[in-house]
């Protein structure tokens, strides 16, 4: 079998080393996200950036977006977004991010649902700069993704622990476990949810069995199959109960 480093673009580490340079950071913020598809992480990011209306916020998108809804909301609010690179190569995106951070003297770099390979590369070479680096994590899945990138981390000589040690903040949306190397940097910021115009006061089952409403993206990770199976149990007690699902399906689903 070929060695793990066969075909690895090690020469591009020199490009990143050349792009990175110390600077005096300003008050701008660069968010880096995987895409602007329908989803909770993207909705939270759009809610945040359109509410803050900070004149120096930008969003770098590292993947394809299959819908324009969030892009249109960002444009309408004046928030700027751009595609970091057209390929799926983490080096292409890391080079674009490091170049922009150093050229524009970005004050805060915030990873928001980002490929761990891009996070490792950008953080390794921005470690010598004054930029504050923040990782917004949805929880254990993000930590597993970083652990799964251990082979890549060895090839770039920047470990998972070194990444978490360099972070200035790790933001979680609920109180949970976090890597030991950045436990002192954890801040919990719950998802922002707009207050409803009307609030339900009673939770008794309505005549006829009531309705269960699911609102969200139609994808395996949202447990739609399990919800249908659960409704079979509900209907054994309440035969007239109804299930209503509102959401869009990604093309791959």
NUMAR-634658 format. One record per residue (C-alpha): y, z, x; residue in one letter. Coordinates in steps of 0.001 Angstrom, whole numbers. Each point is the difference from the previous one (the first is absolute). Example, Ala and Ser with C-alpha at 12.3 -4.5 7.8 and 13.67 -1.06 7.14 Angstrom:
! NUMAR-634658
KEMAR|north|up|east|r
KEMAR|-4500|7800|12300|A
KEMAR|3440|-660|1370|S
This chain:
! NUMAR-634658
KEMAR|north|up|east|r
KEMAR|0|0|0|X
KEMAR|3539|-679|1246|X
KEMAR|2055|3039|1019|X
KEMAR|2412|1500|-2530|X
KEMAR|3000|-1254|1981|X
KEMAR|-1103|-3647|-35|X
KEMAR|2789|-2092|-1485|X
KEMAR|2387|2947|-246|X
KEMAR|3653|-1023|506|X
KEMAR|664|2534|2761|X
KEMAR|2699|-2210|1569|X
KEMAR|2162|574|-3064|X
KEMAR|344|3666|924|X
KEMAR|2316|-1215|2779|X
KEMAR|2152|-1806|-2571|X
KEMAR|355|3194|-2020|X
KEMAR|831|1969|3155|X
KEMAR|2734|-2533|757|X
KEMAR|1453|143|-3519|X
KEMAR|231|3814|-130|X
KEMAR|3050|1636|1544|X
KEMAR|1921|3258|-504|X
KEMAR|3016|-47|-2329|X
KEMAR|2343|2300|-1897|X
KEMAR|-1260|-98|-3612|X
KEMAR|2325|-507|-2949|X
KEMAR|-497|1031|-3645|X
KEMAR|-2060|-3018|-1101|X
KEMAR|-3528|248|-1423|X
KEMAR|-2794|-2540|335|X
KEMAR|-2961|358|-2354|X
KEMAR|-3205|-1841|916|X
KEMAR|-2480|-698|-2800|X
KEMAR|-3094|-2144|-468|X
KEMAR|1197|-1924|-3078|X
KEMAR|2060|203|-3157|X
KEMAR|-2839|-528|-2467|X
KEMAR|-414|2025|-3173|X
KEMAR|-1100|3469|1056|X
KEMAR|979|3623|246|X
KEMAR|1066|16|3656|X
KEMAR|2207|-3049|-477|X
KEMAR|1457|1354|-3236|X
KEMAR|937|3247|1778|X
KEMAR|1618|-1933|2849|X
KEMAR|2032|-2175|-2363|X
KEMAR|1025|3040|-2072|X
KEMAR|1187|1760|3151|X
KEMAR|1918|-2854|1602|X
KEMAR|1668|-1207|-3200|X
KEMAR|1053|3553|-913|X
KEMAR|1387|883|3428|X
KEMAR|1990|-3257|241|X
KEMAR|569|736|3684|X
KEMAR|1905|-2960|1504|X
KEMAR|-2153|1|3110|X
KEMAR|-3513|81|-1433|X
KEMAR|-2375|-2891|637|X
KEMAR|-3658|-545|-865|X
KEMAR|-2293|-1939|2331|X
KEMAR|-3024|-1421|-1848|X
KEMAR|-3057|-724|2131|X
KEMAR|-2245|-1783|-2533|X
KEMAR|5|-2401|-2923|X
KEMAR|1419|1133|-3336|X
KEMAR|-1628|-1519|-3068|X
KEMAR|2826|820|-2431|X
KEMAR|3782|-193|127|X
KEMAR|812|2890|-2334|X
KEMAR|782|2583|2683|X
KEMAR|1789|-2572|2174|X
KEMAR|2282|-826|-2913|X
KEMAR|752|3694|-554|X
KEMAR|874|450|3668|X
KEMAR|2237|-3069|-12|X
KEMAR|1783|1182|-3147|X
KEMAR|738|3386|1599|X
KEMAR|1210|-1511|3269|X
KEMAR|-2922|1388|2035|X
KEMAR|-1027|-2458|2699|X
KEMAR|-3601|-958|703|X
KEMAR|-1575|-2527|2343|X
KEMAR|-3420|-1159|1200|X
KEMAR|-568|1391|3492|X
KEMAR|-2314|-2873|1016|X
KEMAR|-1875|-2750|-1794|X
KEMAR|-3395|764|1550|X
KEMAR|-2410|2909|-457|X
KEMAR|12|805|3731|X
KEMAR|1126|3617|603|X
KEMAR|1597|-1032|3321|X
KEMAR|2290|-2485|-1786|X
KEMAR|1216|2690|-2386|X
KEMAR|293|2694|2667|X
KEMAR|2087|-2297|2211|X
KEMAR|2344|-801|-2889|X
KEMAR|361|3689|-901|X
KEMAR|582|1214|3569|X
KEMAR|2529|-2777|614|X
KEMAR|1913|787|-3206|X
KEMAR|-12|3775|531|X
KEMAR|1386|-326|3534|X
KEMAR|2437|-2846|-751|X
KEMAR|1453|1576|-3151|X
KEMAR|-164|3576|1387|X
KEMAR|-1982|1134|-3062|X
KEMAR|202|3743|-576|X
KEMAR|-3151|526|-2082|X
KEMAR|-3189|-2069|-33|X
KEMAR|-2111|851|-3035|X
KEMAR|-3571|-1279|-410|X
KEMAR|-832|-295|-3683|X
KEMAR|-3583|-1130|-646|X
KEMAR|-284|-1928|3279|X
KEMAR|-2893|-1384|2063|X
KEMAR|-963|2711|2553|X
KEMAR|-135|-2620|2789|X
KEMAR|3673|-824|-585|X
KEMAR|858|3709|-100|X
KEMAR|-1801|636|3300|X
KEMAR|1622|-2909|1816|X
KEMAR|3548|589|-1254|X
KEMAR|-137|3756|596|X
KEMAR|-1483|-327|3502|X
KEMAR|2860|-2176|1205|X
KEMAR|2791|1704|-1950|X
KEMAR|-1031|3427|1337|X
KEMAR|2625|-273|2743|X
KEMAR|2838|-702|-2454|X
KEMAR|2092|2268|-2181|X
KEMAR|-1279|-1349|-3318|X
KEMAR|-1448|2596|-2377|X
KEMAR|-3449|-1085|-1183|X
KEMAR|-1287|1014|-3431|X
KEMAR|-3367|-743|-1611|X
KEMAR|-219|237|-3780|X
KEMAR|-3671|532|-803|X
KEMAR|-1681|-49|-3414|X
KEMAR|-2576|2441|1326|X
KEMAR|-3487|-83|1541|X
KEMAR|-398|-3802|-286|X
KEMAR|2833|-555|2474|X
KEMAR|-1536|2424|2493|X
KEMAR|-3399|-1699|-319|X
KEMAR|1574|-3382|677|X
KEMAR|1566|1334|3187|X
KEMAR|-3326|1527|1116|X
KEMAR|-1775|-3292|-718|X
KEMAR|2435|-1728|2399|X
KEMAR|-1263|2119|2932|X
KEMAR|-1409|-3054|1804|X
KEMAR|3352|-1764|-150|X
KEMAR|1750|3207|1105|X
KEMAR|-2162|125|3129|X
KEMAR|847|-3604|846|X
KEMAR|3755|682|-211|X
KEMAR|-332|3392|1758|X
KEMAR|1678|1932|-2800|X
KEMAR|-2193|2417|-1913|X
KEMAR|128|1274|-3554|X
KEMAR|1087|3430|1282|X
KEMAR|2770|-1542|2113|X
KEMAR|1232|-1865|-3072|X
KEMAR|205|3166|-2113|X
KEMAR|1600|1947|2847|X
KEMAR|2789|-2615|272|X
KEMAR|787|101|-3724|X
KEMAR|3154|1835|-964|X
KEMAR|-1185|497|-3588|X
KEMAR|-3156|-554|-2022|X
KEMAR|806|-225|-3698|X
KEMAR|-2706|767|-2569|X
KEMAR|380|-393|-3743|X
KEMAR|-2066|3114|-694|X
KEMAR|-1045|3076|1940|X
KEMAR|-3195|-826|1865|X
KEMAR|-1633|-87|3408|X
KEMAR|1669|-1828|2894|X
KEMAR|-932|-788|3617|X
KEMAR|281|3128|2149|X
KEMAR|2205|-1731|2569|X
KEMAR|2845|-362|-2516|X
KEMAR|-637|2894|-2388|X
KEMAR|3395|1548|836|X
KEMAR|1814|-3232|-965|X
KEMAR|-1339|-365|-3543|X
KEMAR|2438|-253|-2900|X
KEMAR|-1196|-318|-3613|X
KEMAR|2072|-2317|-2207|X
KEMAR|-1630|-606|-3408|X
KEMAR|176|-3445|-1576|X
KEMAR|3302|-533|-1772|X
KEMAR|-560|-516|-3729|X
KEMAR|2808|-750|-2441|X
KEMAR|336|2555|-2817|X
KEMAR|-1254|-1483|-3307|X
KEMAR|2348|-466|-2924|X
KEMAR|-2451|1933|-2181|X
KEMAR|-2488|2662|1073|X
KEMAR|-3266|653|-1824|X
KEMAR|-190|3593|-1225|X
KEMAR|-3431|161|-1633|X
KEMAR|-3364|-1103|1368|X
KEMAR|-2251|298|-3021|X
KEMAR|-2302|-2931|-713|X
KEMAR|1527|-2230|-2642|X
KEMAR|-1812|-931|-3176|X
KEMAR|-2366|-2854|722|X
KEMAR|-770|982|3596|X
KEMAR|3224|-652|1832|X
KEMAR|837|-2437|2790|X
KEMAR|-480|152|3744|X
KEMAR|2505|-2137|1912|X
KEMAR|-468|-1094|3625|X
KEMAR|3036|-1511|1702|X
KEMAR|-486|-1420|3492|X
KEMAR|-1298|-2772|2182|X
KEMAR|-3419|-1322|-1003|X
KEMAR|-2053|489|3158|X
KEMAR|-3199|1848|1030|X
KEMAR|2032|2719|1728|X
KEMAR|1501|952|-3371|X
KEMAR|-3471|912|-1381|X
KEMAR|163|-2214|-3088|X
KEMAR|-3808|-210|-201|X
KEMAR|-256|3785|65|X
KEMAR|2661|251|-2714|X
KEMAR|-1998|-2337|-2247|X
KEMAR|-3098|2112|633|X
KEMAR|1971|3152|-804|X
KEMAR|1139|-1520|-3290|X
KEMAR|-3658|-461|-952|X
KEMAR|-360|3777|266|X
KEMAR|3180|559|-2023|X
KEMAR|-1191|-2321|-2746|X
KEMAR|-3237|1937|-353|X
KEMAR|2202|2785|-1415|X
KEMAR|2945|-2061|-1311|X
KEMAR|-1335|-3418|-1086|X
KEMAR|3445|-1326|-970|X
KEMAR|1661|773|3359|X
KEMAR|1755|-2997|1573|X
KEMAR|543|-1029|3622|X
KEMAR|3097|-2064|873|X
KEMAR|525|-1387|3509|X
KEMAR|3365|-1338|1209|X
KEMAR|170|-1575|3450|X
KEMAR|-332|-3127|2066|X
KEMAR|-2969|-1100|2090|X
KEMAR|422|-1077|3593|X
KEMAR|-1324|-3545|606|X
KEMAR|-2973|1307|1995|X
KEMAR|-1059|2095|-3005|X
